[in-house]
Amino acid sequence: MSLANRLTVGVVLALTLAGCNCGGKLRALEAALTVEPANVDFGEVPEGQTATAMVQLSNNGSLDLTLATPLIQNSRQAFAVESFPKSLPVGAKGTLVLRYTAPLAGGPDVGALLISSETVDGTVAVGLRGTSVLGPRPDGGTDGGLDGGLDGGADGGPPDSGSADAGQDAGPGDAGALDGGVDGGPLDAGAGDAGLDAGQGWPLDGGNSTCPGASDVYELDLALTDAGISQQPRLTLLPGGYAMVWTDGDLAGTTSTVEVALLDPYGKPLGPRQQLMGATGFMPPRQDAPVLAFNGTAFGAVHDDVWGSTRNTYFATLDLQFKVTGSSAPHGQPLGNQSYVPRWPELVWNPLDKQWAAFWHEIGTGSPFGLYLERLTAAGDFSFATRGPVCQANTATFNGPSYGNLAGGERAAWNGNGYTFVYVENRSDGVALTRLDRDGGFVSHSTTGTVAEVFPSASLAQSPAGYGVAWSEWPNDGGPGSNGMDVRFSLADPNGTFQGSPLTLTQSGGYCTYLASGFSTACPYVGVVWTGTNYLLTWVQLDGAITQLWTTRVDVQGNEVAGARRKLTCGTTKSLDPSPLWNGSFAAVPFVREGPGGKQALKLLLFR
């Protein structure tokens, strides 16, 4: 038996034993349900591409089966269920469709499909395997271009300061795949390239960060900013790259638009940026809080429109060129009731019911806080009733200054059979985690019970073991009006219940400043993502008078990984607004770096 086959069998056995109530109950479903094949191998798939496979299900038992939503166990989240038969009468057959999306940077993936029933106890496991095949990697020269093939002649010029290559350079950054000498470009770490440039697991020959211990960190200038302020960048993972959305405005903060651009896996813009959901004569003075989601064939987007004292949350479906389509055309459409001031929307795709799920919260001075859910069809049609408030804060009103208007700060995710979201329930009651079913019905609710006052933002990541939640809060002796914040992290089990005491990652070291007029730009959000082996966090921390980006990792037991904490950015300019994404092999973190005159430009960090 090959090593890959042994890994598959071992993963299936371990996950089956861990994920079911065994004993006689395991055999009940196995006796009734036959699956063919018992192991699915997608073979080699180019990175960023997808492949599908089908599993035949047969009910050979004496009872009709109602299948629960199948679960996928896989560290890199490369496998997914596209469709499955909900009902299998006695003697009936049905087809379950699986999808494998080859992660960037290549390598093997193993996992398990876990099938259970609402009418018969037990779990049936199907082994999953696929291999992501590497595409071309960037060269170590100044242009960071993709390696295009074998070199063929003499050395091409200044970027190679060592001995001649074994072939001819195609430009200033060497477009060949095999370097025979020492590559001298600024992205190279100085080692000789003896085979594939940059190796198999990392896209760059080295980093350009000047921070100690950050030699693998590469900071890229996206060159997508006008002569003003860019804020709130977020990435969406696509096959073969990313879509990035952000706001771009003037220095006075009185006008802003939502912008979007496509990037390759290494941060190179694939064409010009585009303005999202708007046209001359229609655009409000300000647009902010944008979120972009991808369902495999099209995009969905939400953001806030601000017209003076009026604020609305808008939704639109977009084609692959980011043009508004369907019922949303031409400029998007407002969501839900919006009786009070809506803020900070989130957007999730439900692959089982082929629906978009938009979340937002509404709040106003003297009004109750409420979190709302609007489900829409794939085409963006309002075919379902608005649900809300699906959660409401423990206090009746928020009467604070700008703090009250910023409460909520939710993040949402599809959990395989419904929705999980985190938000700041009350600035004195900590962070809340709530689960809803596919129709928006209540499932569970849990809070951290933190006694310190919490900054109104929380970040959520899913793993096979449950959830990781990160947030920031003022120390117990502080609160709004004080300097210094703690970065906190907590685990929650698959049922959404917080486990143990939160982990404190920074201690009142001057992380965030609250001003009387609102939050300063030194007060950003903590981000967390699951890497397949642990949770990766990013945040901003004061380094003297300058804010810089930091990162660390936390294991599945809730312990910080030894030696993982480090500074990602250094220098004399502020770094703000990090929002991490894990692409299957390395982290991509869009952020904002402040420049002369208060201007803010978009940057992208890549690191392992």
Secondary structure as a PSIPRED ss2 file (coil, helix, strand):
# PSIPRED VFORMAT (PSIPRED V4.0)

   1 M C   1.000  0.000  0.000
   2 S C   1.000  0.000  0.000
   3 L H   0.000  1.000  0.000
   4 A H   0.000  1.000  0.000
   5 N H   0.000  1.000  0.000
   6 R H   0.000  1.000  0.000
   7 L H   0.000  1.000  0.000
   8 T H   0.000  1.000  0.000
   9 V H   0.000  1.000  0.000
  10 G H   0.000  1.000  0.000
  11 V H   0.000  1.000  0.000
  12 V H   0.000  1.000  0.000
  13 L H   0.000  1.000  0.000
  14 A H   0.000  1.000  0.000
  15 L H   0.000  1.000  0.000
  16 T H   0.000  1.000  0.000
  17 L H   0.000  1.000  0.000
  18 A H   0.000  1.000  0.000
  19 G H   0.000  1.000  0.000
  20 C C   1.000  0.000  0.000
  21 N C   1.000  0.000  0.000
  22 C C   1.000  0.000  0.000
  23 G C   1.000  0.000  0.000
  24 G H   0.000  1.000  0.000
  25 K H   0.000  1.000  0.000
  26 L H   0.000  1.000  0.000
  27 R H   0.000  1.000  0.000
  28 A H   0.000  1.000  0.000
  29 L H   0.000  1.000  0.000
  30 E H   0.000  1.000  0.000
  31 A H   0.000  1.000  0.000
  32 A H   0.000  1.000  0.000
  33 L E   0.000  0.000  1.000
  34 T E   0.000  0.000  1.000
  35 V E   0.000  0.000  1.000
  36 E E   0.000  0.000  1.000
  37 P C   1.000  0.000  0.000
  38 A C   1.000  0.000  0.000
  39 N E   0.000  0.000  1.000
  40 V E   0.000  0.000  1.000
  41 D E   0.000  0.000  1.000
  42 F E   0.000  0.000  1.000
  43 G E   0.000  0.000  1.000
  44 E E   0.000  0.000  1.000
  45 V E   0.000  0.000  1.000
  46 P E   0.000  0.000  1.000
  47 E C   1.000  0.000  0.000
  48 G C   1.000  0.000  0.000
  49 Q C   1.000  0.000  0.000
  50 T E   0.000  0.000  1.000
  51 A E   0.000  0.000  1.000
  52 T E   0.000  0.000  1.000
  53 A E   0.000  0.000  1.000
  54 M E   0.000  0.000  1.000
  55 V E   0.000  0.000  1.000
  56 Q E   0.000  0.000  1.000
  57 L E   0.000  0.000  1.000
  58 S E   0.000  0.000  1.000
  59 N E   0.000  0.000  1.000
  60 N C   1.000  0.000  0.000
  61 G C   1.000  0.000  0.000
  62 S C   1.000  0.000  0.000
  63 L C   1.000  0.000  0.000
  64 D C   1.000  0.000  0.000
  65 L E   0.000  0.000  1.000
  66 T E   0.000  0.000  1.000
  67 L E   0.000  0.000  1.000
  68 A C   1.000  0.000  0.000
  69 T C   1.000  0.000  0.000
  70 P C   1.000  0.000  0.000
  71 L E   0.000  0.000  1.000
  72 I E   0.000  0.000  1.000
  73 Q E   0.000  0.000  1.000
  74 N C   1.000  0.000  0.000
  75 S C   1.000  0.000  0.000
  76 R C   1.000  0.000  0.000
  77 Q C   1.000  0.000  0.000
  78 A C   1.000  0.000  0.000
  79 F E   0.000  0.000  1.000
  80 A E   0.000  0.000  1.000
  81 V E   0.000  0.000  1.000
  82 E E   0.000  0.000  1.000
  83 S E   0.000  0.000  1.000
  84 F C   1.000  0.000  0.000
  85 P C   1.000  0.000  0.000
  86 K C   1.000  0.000  0.000
  87 S E   0.000  0.000  1.000
  88 L E   0.000  0.000  1.000
  89 P C   1.000  0.000  0.000
  90 V C   1.000  0.000  0.000
  91 G C   1.000  0.000  0.000
  92 A C   1.000  0.000  0.000
  93 K E   0.000  0.000  1.000
  94 G E   0.000  0.000  1.000
  95 T E   0.000  0.000  1.000
  96 L E   0.000  0.000  1.000
  97 V E   0.000  0.000  1.000
  98 L E   0.000  0.000  1.000
  99 R E   0.000  0.000  1.000
 100 Y E   0.000  0.000  1.000
 101 T E   0.000  0.000  1.000
 102 A C   1.000  0.000  0.000
 103 P C   1.000  0.000  0.000
 104 L C   1.000  0.000  0.000
 105 A C   1.000  0.000  0.000
 106 G C   1.000  0.000  0.000
 107 G E   0.000  0.000  1.000
 108 P E   0.000  0.000  1.000
 109 D E   0.000  0.000  1.000
 110 V E   0.000  0.000  1.000
 111 G E   0.000  0.000  1.000
 112 A E   0.000  0.000  1.000
 113 L E   0.000  0.000  1.000
 114 L E   0.000  0.000  1.000
 115 I E   0.000  0.000  1.000
 116 S E   0.000  0.000  1.000
 117 S E   0.000  0.000  1.000
 118 E C   1.000  0.000  0.000
 119 T C   1.000  0.000  0.000
 120 V C   1.000  0.000  0.000
 121 D C   1.000  0.000  0.000
 122 G C   1.000  0.000  0.000
 123 T E   0.000  0.000  1.000
 124 V E   0.000  0.000  1.000
 125 A E   0.000  0.000  1.000
 126 V E   0.000  0.000  1.000
 127 G E   0.000  0.000  1.000
 128 L E   0.000  0.000  1.000
 129 R E   0.000  0.000  1.000
 130 G E   0.000  0.000  1.000
 131 T E   0.000  0.000  1.000
 132 S E   0.000  0.000  1.000
 133 V E   0.000  0.000  1.000
 134 L C   1.000  0.000  0.000
 135 G C   1.000  0.000  0.000
 136 P C   1.000  0.000  0.000
 137 R C   1.000  0.000  0.000
 138 P E   0.000  0.000  1.000
 139 D C   1.000  0.000  0.000
 140 G C   1.000  0.000  0.000
 141 G C   1.000  0.000  0.000
 142 T C   1.000  0.000  0.000
 143 D C   1.000  0.000  0.000
 144 G C   1.000  0.000  0.000
 145 G C   1.000  0.000  0.000
 146 L E   0.000  0.000  1.000
 147 D C   1.000  0.000  0.000
 148 G C   1.000  0.000  0.000
 149 G E   0.000  0.000  1.000
 150 L C   1.000  0.000  0.000
 151 D C   1.000  0.000  0.000
 152 G C   1.000  0.000  0.000
 153 G C   1.000  0.000  0.000
 154 A C   1.000  0.000  0.000
 155 D C   1.000  0.000  0.000
 156 G C   1.000  0.000  0.000
 157 G C   1.000  0.000  0.000
 158 P C   1.000  0.000  0.000
 159 P C   1.000  0.000  0.000
 160 D C   1.000  0.000  0.000
 161 S C   1.000  0.000  0.000
 162 G C   1.000  0.000  0.000
 163 S C   1.000  0.000  0.000
 164 A C   1.000  0.000  0.000
 165 D C   1.000  0.000  0.000
 166 A C   1.000  0.000  0.000
 167 G C   1.000  0.000  0.000
 168 Q C   1.000  0.000  0.000
 169 D C   1.000  0.000  0.000
 170 A C   1.000  0.000  0.000
 171 G C   1.000  0.000  0.000
 172 P C   1.000  0.000  0.000
 173 G C   1.000  0.000  0.000
 174 D C   1.000  0.000  0.000
 175 A C   1.000  0.000  0.000
 176 G E   0.000  0.000  1.000
 177 A C   1.000  0.000  0.000
 178 L E   0.000  0.000  1.000
 179 D C   1.000  0.000  0.000
 180 G C   1.000  0.000  0.000
 181 G C   1.000  0.000  0.000
 182 V E   0.000  0.000  1.000
 183 D C   1.000  0.000  0.000
 184 G C   1.000  0.000  0.000
 185 G C   1.000  0.000  0.000
 186 P C   1.000  0.000  0.000
 187 L C   1.000  0.000  0.000
 188 D C   1.000  0.000  0.000
 189 A C   1.000  0.000  0.000
 190 G C   1.000  0.000  0.000
 191 A C   1.000  0.000  0.000
 192 G E   0.000  0.000  1.000
 193 D C   1.000  0.000  0.000
 194 A C   1.000  0.000  0.000
 195 G C   1.000  0.000  0.000
 196 L E   0.000  0.000  1.000
 197 D C   1.000  0.000  0.000
 198 A C   1.000  0.000  0.000
 199 G C   1.000  0.000  0.000
 200 Q C   1.000  0.000  0.000
 201 G C   1.000  0.000  0.000
 202 W C   1.000  0.000  0.000
 203 P C   1.000  0.000  0.000
 204 L C   1.000  0.000  0.000
 205 D C   1.000  0.000  0.000
 206 G C   1.000  0.000  0.000
 207 G C   1.000  0.000  0.000
 208 N C   1.000  0.000  0.000
 209 S C   1.000  0.000  0.000
 210 T C   1.000  0.000  0.000
 211 C C   1.000  0.000  0.000
 212 P C   1.000  0.000  0.000
 213 G C   1.000  0.000  0.000
 214 A C   1.000  0.000  0.000
 215 S C   1.000  0.000  0.000
 216 D C   1.000  0.000  0.000
 217 V C   1.000  0.000  0.000
 218 Y E   0.000  0.000  1.000
 219 E E   0.000  0.000  1.000
 220 L E   0.000  0.000  1.000
 221 D E   0.000  0.000  1.000
 222 L C   1.000  0.000  0.000
 223 A C   1.000  0.000  0.000
 224 L C   1.000  0.000  0.000
 225 T C   1.000  0.000  0.000
 226 D C   1.000  0.000  0.000
 227 A C   1.000  0.000  0.000
 228 G C   1.000  0.000  0.000
 229 I E   0.000  0.000  1.000
 230 S E   0.000  0.000  1.000
 231 Q E   0.000  0.000  1.000
 232 Q E   0.000  0.000  1.000
 233 P E   0.000  0.000  1.000
 234 R E   0.000  0.000  1.000
 235 L E   0.000  0.000  1.000
 236 T E   0.000  0.000  1.000
 237 L E   0.000  0.000  1.000
 238 L E   0.000  0.000  1.000
 239 P C   1.000  0.000  0.000
 240 G C   1.000  0.000  0.000
 241 G E   0.000  0.000  1.000
 242 Y E   0.000  0.000  1.000
 243 A E   0.000  0.000  1.000
 244 M E   0.000  0.000  1.000
 245 V E   0.000  0.000  1.000
 246 W E   0.000  0.000  1.000
 247 T E   0.000  0.000  1.000
 248 D E   0.000  0.000  1.000
 249 G E   0.000  0.000  1.000
 250 D C   1.000  0.000  0.000
 251 L C   1.000  0.000  0.000
 252 A C   1.000  0.000  0.000
 253 G C   1.000  0.000  0.000
 254 T C   1.000  0.000  0.000
 255 T C   1.000  0.000  0.000
 256 S E   0.000  0.000  1.000
 257 T E   0.000  0.000  1.000
 258 V E   0.000  0.000  1.000
 259 E E   0.000  0.000  1.000
 260 V E   0.000  0.000  1.000
 261 A E   0.000  0.000  1.000
 262 L E   0.000  0.000  1.000
 263 L E   0.000  0.000  1.000
 264 D C   1.000  0.000  0.000
 265 P C   1.000  0.000  0.000
 266 Y C   1.000  0.000  0.000
 267 G C   1.000  0.000  0.000
 268 K C   1.000  0.000  0.000
 269 P E   0.000  0.000  1.000
 270 L C   1.000  0.000  0.000
 271 G C   1.000  0.000  0.000
 272 P C   1.000  0.000  0.000
 273 R C   1.000  0.000  0.000
 274 Q E   0.000  0.000  1.000
 275 Q E   0.000  0.000  1.000
 276 L C   1.000  0.000  0.000
 277 M C   1.000  0.000  0.000
 278 G C   1.000  0.000  0.000
 279 A C   1.000  0.000  0.000
 280 T C   1.000  0.000  0.000
 281 G C   1.000  0.000  0.000
 282 F C   1.000  0.000  0.000
 283 M C   1.000  0.000  0.000
 284 P C   1.000  0.000  0.000
 285 P C   1.000  0.000  0.000
 286 R E   0.000  0.000  1.000
 287 Q E   0.000  0.000  1.000
 288 D E   0.000  0.000  1.000
 289 A E   0.000  0.000  1.000
 290 P E   0.000  0.000  1.000
 291 V E   0.000  0.000  1.000
 292 L E   0.000  0.000  1.000
 293 A E   0.000  0.000  1.000
 294 F E   0.000  0.000  1.000
 295 N C   1.000  0.000  0.000
 296 G C   1.000  0.000  0.000
 297 T C   1.000  0.000  0.000
 298 A C   1.000  0.000  0.000
 299 F E   0.000  0.000  1.000
 300 G E   0.000  0.000  1.000
 301 A E   0.000  0.000  1.000
 302 V E   0.000  0.000  1.000
 303 H E   0.000  0.000  1.000
 304 D E   0.000  0.000  1.000
 305 D E   0.000  0.000  1.000
 306 V E   0.000  0.000  1.000
 307 W E   0.000  0.000  1.000
 308 G C   1.000  0.000  0.000
 309 S C   1.000  0.000  0.000
 310 T E   0.000  0.000  1.000
 311 R E   0.000  0.000  1.000
 312 N E   0.000  0.000  1.000
 313 T E   0.000  0.000  1.000
 314 Y E   0.000  0.000  1.000
 315 F E   0.000  0.000  1.000
 316 A E   0.000  0.000  1.000
 317 T E   0.000  0.000  1.000
 318 L E   0.000  0.000  1.000
 319 D C   1.000  0.000  0.000
 320 L C   1.000  0.000  0.000
 321 Q C   1.000  0.000  0.000
 322 F C   1.000  0.000  0.000
 323 K C   1.000  0.000  0.000
 324 V E   0.000  0.000  1.000
 325 T E   0.000  0.000  1.000
 326 G H   0.000  1.000  0.000
 327 S H   0.000  1.000  0.000
 328 S H   0.000  1.000  0.000
 329 A C   1.000  0.000  0.000
 330 P C   1.000  0.000  0.000
 331 H C   1.000  0.000  0.000
 332 G C   1.000  0.000  0.000
 333 Q E   0.000  0.000  1.000
 334 P E   0.000  0.000  1.000
 335 L C   1.000  0.000  0.000
 336 G C   1.000  0.000  0.000
 337 N C   1.000  0.000  0.000
 338 Q C   1.000  0.000  0.000
 339 S C   1.000  0.000  0.000
 340 Y C   1.000  0.000  0.000
 341 V E   0.000  0.000  1.000
 342 P E   0.000  0.000  1.000
 343 R E   0.000  0.000  1.000
 344 W E   0.000  0.000  1.000
 345 P E   0.000  0.000  1.000
 346 E E   0.000  0.000  1.000
 347 L E   0.000  0.000  1.000
 348 V E   0.000  0.000  1.000
 349 W E   0.000  0.000  1.000
 350 N E   0.000  0.000  1.000
 351 P C   1.000  0.000  0.000
 352 L C   1.000  0.000  0.000
 353 D C   1.000  0.000  0.000
 354 K C   1.000  0.000  0.000
 355 Q E   0.000  0.000  1.000
 356 W E   0.000  0.000  1.000
 357 A E   0.000  0.000  1.000
 358 A E   0.000  0.000  1.000
 359 F E   0.000  0.000  1.000
 360 W E   0.000  0.000  1.000
 361 H E   0.000  0.000  1.000
 362 E E   0.000  0.000  1.000
 363 I E   0.000  0.000  1.000
 364 G C   1.000  0.000  0.000
 365 T C   1.000  0.000  0.000
 366 G C   1.000  0.000  0.000
 367 S C   1.000  0.000  0.000
 368 P C   1.000  0.000  0.000
 369 F C   1.000  0.000  0.000
 370 G E   0.000  0.000  1.000
 371 L E   0.000  0.000  1.000
 372 Y E   0.000  0.000  1.000
 373 L E   0.000  0.000  1.000
 374 E E   0.000  0.000  1.000
 375 R E   0.000  0.000  1.000
 376 L E   0.000  0.000  1.000
 377 T E   0.000  0.000  1.000
 378 A C   1.000  0.000  0.000
 379 A C   1.000  0.000  0.000
 380 G C   1.000  0.000  0.000
 381 D C   1.000  0.000  0.000
 382 F C   1.000  0.000  0.000
 383 S C   1.000  0.000  0.000
 384 F C   1.000  0.000  0.000
 385 A C   1.000  0.000  0.000
 386 T C   1.000  0.000  0.000
 387 R E   0.000  0.000  1.000
 388 G E   0.000  0.000  1.000
 389 P E   0.000  0.000  1.000
 390 V E   0.000  0.000  1.000
 391 C E   0.000  0.000  1.000
 392 Q E   0.000  0.000  1.000
 393 A C   1.000  0.000  0.000
 394 N C   1.000  0.000  0.000
 395 T C   1.000  0.000  0.000
 396 A C   1.000  0.000  0.000
 397 T C   1.000  0.000  0.000
 398 F C   1.000  0.000  0.000
 399 N C   1.000  0.000  0.000
 400 G C   1.000  0.000  0.000
 401 P C   1.000  0.000  0.000
 402 S H   0.000  1.000  0.000
 403 Y H   0.000  1.000  0.000
 404 G H   0.000  1.000  0.000
 405 N H   0.000  1.000  0.000
 406 L C   1.000  0.000  0.000
 407 A C   1.000  0.000  0.000
 408 G C   1.000  0.000  0.000
 409 G C   1.000  0.000  0.000
 410 E C   1.000  0.000  0.000
 411 R E   0.000  0.000  1.000
 412 A E   0.000  0.000  1.000
 413 A E   0.000  0.000  1.000
 414 W E   0.000  0.000  1.000
 415 N C   1.000  0.000  0.000
 416 G C   1.000  0.000  0.000
 417 N C   1.000  0.000  0.000
 418 G E   0.000  0.000  1.000
 419 Y E   0.000  0.000  1.000
 420 T E   0.000  0.000  1.000
 421 F E   0.000  0.000  1.000
 422 V E   0.000  0.000  1.000
 423 Y E   0.000  0.000  1.000
 424 V E   0.000  0.000  1.000
 425 E E   0.000  0.000  1.000
 426 N E   0.000  0.000  1.000
 427 R C   1.000  0.000  0.000
 428 S C   1.000  0.000  0.000
 429 D C   1.000  0.000  0.000
 430 G E   0.000  0.000  1.000
 431 V E   0.000  0.000  1.000
 432 A E   0.000  0.000  1.000
 433 L E   0.000  0.000  1.000
 434 T E   0.000  0.000  1.000
 435 R E   0.000  0.000  1.000
 436 L E   0.000  0.000  1.000
 437 D E   0.000  0.000  1.000
 438 R C   1.000  0.000  0.000
 439 D C   1.000  0.000  0.000
 440 G C   1.000  0.000  0.000
 441 G C   1.000  0.000  0.000
 442 F E   0.000  0.000  1.000
 443 V E   0.000  0.000  1.000
 444 S E   0.000  0.000  1.000
 445 H E   0.000  0.000  1.000
 446 S E   0.000  0.000  1.000
 447 T E   0.000  0.000  1.000
 448 T C   1.000  0.000  0.000
 449 G C   1.000  0.000  0.000
 450 T C   1.000  0.000  0.000
 451 V C   1.000  0.000  0.000
 452 A C   1.000  0.000  0.000
 453 E C   1.000  0.000  0.000
 454 V E   0.000  0.000  1.000
 455 F E   0.000  0.000  1.000
 456 P E   0.000  0.000  1.000
 457 S E   0.000  0.000  1.000
 458 A E   0.000  0.000  1.000
 459 S E   0.000  0.000  1.000
 460 L E   0.000  0.000  1.000
 461 A E   0.000  0.000  1.000
 462 Q E   0.000  0.000  1.000
 463 S E   0.000  0.000  1.000
 464 P C   1.000  0.000  0.000
 465 A C   1.000  0.000  0.000
 466 G E   0.000  0.000  1.000
 467 Y E   0.000  0.000  1.000
 468 G E   0.000  0.000  1.000
 469 V E   0.000  0.000  1.000
 470 A E   0.000  0.000  1.000
 471 W E   0.000  0.000  1.000
 472 S E   0.000  0.000  1.000
 473 E E   0.000  0.000  1.000
 474 W C   1.000  0.000  0.000
 475 P C   1.000  0.000  0.000
 476 N C   1.000  0.000  0.000
 477 D C   1.000  0.000  0.000
 478 G C   1.000  0.000  0.000
 479 G C   1.000  0.000  0.000
 480 P C   1.000  0.000  0.000
 481 G C   1.000  0.000  0.000
 482 S C   1.000  0.000  0.000
 483 N E   0.000  0.000  1.000
 484 G C   1.000  0.000  0.000
 485 M C   1.000  0.000  0.000
 486 D E   0.000  0.000  1.000
 487 V E   0.000  0.000  1.000
 488 R E   0.000  0.000  1.000
 489 F E   0.000  0.000  1.000
 490 S E   0.000  0.000  1.000
 491 L E   0.000  0.000  1.000
 492 A E   0.000  0.000  1.000
 493 D C   1.000  0.000  0.000
 494 P C   1.000  0.000  0.000
 495 N C   1.000  0.000  0.000
 496 G C   1.000  0.000  0.000
 497 T C   1.000  0.000  0.000
 498 F E   0.000  0.000  1.000
 499 Q E   0.000  0.000  1.000
 500 G E   0.000  0.000  1.000
 501 S E   0.000  0.000  1.000
 502 P E   0.000  0.000  1.000
 503 L E   0.000  0.000  1.000
 504 T E   0.000  0.000  1.000
 505 L E   0.000  0.000  1.000
 506 T E   0.000  0.000  1.000
 507 Q C   1.000  0.000  0.000
 508 S C   1.000  0.000  0.000
 509 G C   1.000  0.000  0.000
 510 G C   1.000  0.000  0.000
 511 Y C   1.000  0.000  0.000
 512 C C   1.000  0.000  0.000
 513 T E   0.000  0.000  1.000
 514 Y E   0.000  0.000  1.000
 515 L E   0.000  0.000  1.000
 516 A C   1.000  0.000  0.000
 517 S C   1.000  0.000  0.000
 518 G E   0.000  0.000  1.000
 519 F E   0.000  0.000  1.000
 520 S C   1.000  0.000  0.000
 521 T C   1.000  0.000  0.000
 522 A C   1.000  0.000  0.000
 523 C C   1.000  0.000  0.000
 524 P C   1.000  0.000  0.000
 525 Y C   1.000  0.000  0.000
 526 V C   1.000  0.000  0.000
 527 G E   0.000  0.000  1.000
 528 V E   0.000  0.000  1.000
 529 V E   0.000  0.000  1.000
 530 W E   0.000  0.000  1.000
 531 T C   1.000  0.000  0.000
 532 G C   1.000  0.000  0.000
 533 T C   1.000  0.000  0.000
 534 N C   1.000  0.000  0.000
 535 Y E   0.000  0.000  1.000
 536 L E   0.000  0.000  1.000
 537 L E   0.000  0.000  1.000
 538 T E   0.000  0.000  1.000
 539 W E   0.000  0.000  1.000
 540 V E   0.000  0.000  1.000
 541 Q E   0.000  0.000  1.000
 542 L E   0.000  0.000  1.000
 543 D E   0.000  0.000  1.000
 544 G C   1.000  0.000  0.000
 545 A C   1.000  0.000  0.000
 546 I E   0.000  0.000  1.000
 547 T E   0.000  0.000  1.000
 548 Q E   0.000  0.000  1.000
 549 L E   0.000  0.000  1.000
 550 W E   0.000  0.000  1.000
 551 T E   0.000  0.000  1.000
 552 T E   0.000  0.000  1.000
 553 R E   0.000  0.000  1.000
 554 V E   0.000  0.000  1.000
 555 D C   1.000  0.000  0.000
 556 V C   1.000  0.000  0.000
 557 Q C   1.000  0.000  0.000
 558 G C   1.000  0.000  0.000
 559 N C   1.000  0.000  0.000
 560 E E   0.000  0.000  1.000
 561 V C   1.000  0.000  0.000
 562 A C   1.000  0.000  0.000
 563 G C   1.000  0.000  0.000
 564 A C   1.000  0.000  0.000
 565 R C   1.000  0.000  0.000
 566 R E   0.000  0.000  1.000
 567 K E   0.000  0.000  1.000
 568 L C   1.000  0.000  0.000
 569 T C   1.000  0.000  0.000
 570 C C   1.000  0.000  0.000
 571 G C   1.000  0.000  0.000
 572 T C   1.000  0.000  0.000
 573 T C   1.000  0.000  0.000
 574 K C   1.000  0.000  0.000
 575 S E   0.000  0.000  1.000
 576 L E   0.000  0.000  1.000
 577 D C   1.000  0.000  0.000
 578 P C   1.000  0.000  0.000
 579 S C   1.000  0.000  0.000
 580 P C   1.000  0.000  0.000
 581 L E   0.000  0.000  1.000
 582 W E   0.000  0.000  1.000
 583 N C   1.000  0.000  0.000
 584 G C   1.000  0.000  0.000
 585 S C   1.000  0.000  0.000
 586 F C   1.000  0.000  0.000
 587 A E   0.000  0.000  1.000
 588 A E   0.000  0.000  1.000
 589 V E   0.000  0.000  1.000
 590 P E   0.000  0.000  1.000
 591 F E   0.000  0.000  1.000
 592 V E   0.000  0.000  1.000
 593 R E   0.000  0.000  1.000
 594 E E   0.000  0.000  1.000
 595 G C   1.000  0.000  0.000
 596 P H   0.000  1.000  0.000
 597 G H   0.000  1.000  0.000
 598 G H   0.000  1.000  0.000
 599 K C   1.000  0.000  0.000
 600 Q E   0.000  0.000  1.000
 601 A E   0.000  0.000  1.000
 602 L E   0.000  0.000  1.000
 603 K E   0.000  0.000  1.000
 604 L E   0.000  0.000  1.000
 605 L E   0.000  0.000  1.000
 606 L E   0.000  0.000  1.000
 607 F E   0.000  0.000  1.000
 608 R C   1.000  0.000  0.000
